[in-house]
Amino acid sequence: MRVGVVTFPGSNCDEDMRHALRELGAEVVSLWHKDSDLQQVDAVVLPGGFSYGDYLRSGAIARFSPIMTSVIRFAEQGGRVFGVCNGFQILCEAGLLPGALLHNEQHRFVCRNVEIKPEHTAVPVTAQLDTERAYTIPIAHGEGRFYADEATLDALEANGQVLFRYVDAEGRPTPEANPNGASRNIAGVCNAGRNVFGMMPHPERAASGVVGNTDGVGILQGFLGLS
């Protein structure tokens, strides 16, 4: 698969993502936020970081970068798009994903490993995962609290758009396992068309034996359509 990874001013996980995808065999294309040409990629990734210094709201300025006009059109035509952390925030700001990412409940930046559990295997990013186990994936964010009104949350649940929840080591979505106060412990969602995905934890930081954690490999392989 030919995958474009977008770099915005303030992105700091773009090279991590490119490295992880290359290690899995993808052809990776670097896309600059001021460009509009997606260079005939098969999929697009918006990586983590602090685009435009997180001024206004995280992702609120990056949403208007020229590349996003092309990303939105690509997604609307069924193209596969994946946003991680700041990328998730940008997708919500762009209206490609429901909800919003608010300041963490404790109003502190949180950087640590968390446990997440996939809700189902009906979309690419969860297709290779085991719904009976918890996966250890790092987080690093100050505005990662997923929020939506109750009607939207109910619709997301009913439509199978909730992808991941924060859980404890036993796989239970307890309040204590929720690192940022996210509504219903939600760590990731997709759009109704199931071709746009977003999550706050960083699978690319858990994709190598060198760092002692490969729990993110299955997520990235699924996104790439690898078996």
Secondary structure as GFF3:
##gff-version 3
##sequence-region A 1 227
A	DSSP	beta_strand	2	7	.	.	.	ID=ss1
A	DSSP	alpha_helix	14	23	.	.	.	ID=ss2
A	DSSP	beta_strand	27	32	.	.	.	ID=ss3
A	DSSP	beta_strand	43	46	.	.	.	ID=ss4
A	DSSP	three_ten_helix	51	54	.	.	.	ID=ss5
A	DSSP	three_ten_helix	62	64	.	.	.	ID=ss6
A	DSSP	alpha_helix	66	76	.	.	.	ID=ss7
A	DSSP	beta_strand	80	84	.	.	.	ID=ss8
A	DSSP	alpha_helix	86	93	.	.	.	ID=ss9
A	DSSP	beta_strand	100	102	.	.	.	ID=ss10
A	DSSP	beta_strand	110	118	.	.	.	ID=ss11
A	DSSP	three_ten_helix	124	126	.	.	.	ID=ss12
A	DSSP	beta_strand	135	141	.	.	.	ID=ss13
A	DSSP	beta_strand	145	147	.	.	.	ID=ss14
A	DSSP	alpha_helix	150	159	.	.	.	ID=ss15
A	DSSP	beta_strand	162	167	.	.	.	ID=ss16
A	DSSP	three_ten_helix	175	177	.	.	.	ID=ss17
A	DSSP	three_ten_helix	183	185	.	.	.	ID=ss18
A	DSSP	beta_strand	186	190	.	.	.	ID=ss19
A	DSSP	beta_strand	196	199	.	.	.	ID=ss20
A	DSSP	three_ten_helix	203	206	.	.	.	ID=ss21
A	DSSP	three_ten_helix	209	211	.	.	.	ID=ss22
A	DSSP	alpha_helix	217	224	.	.	.	ID=ss23
###
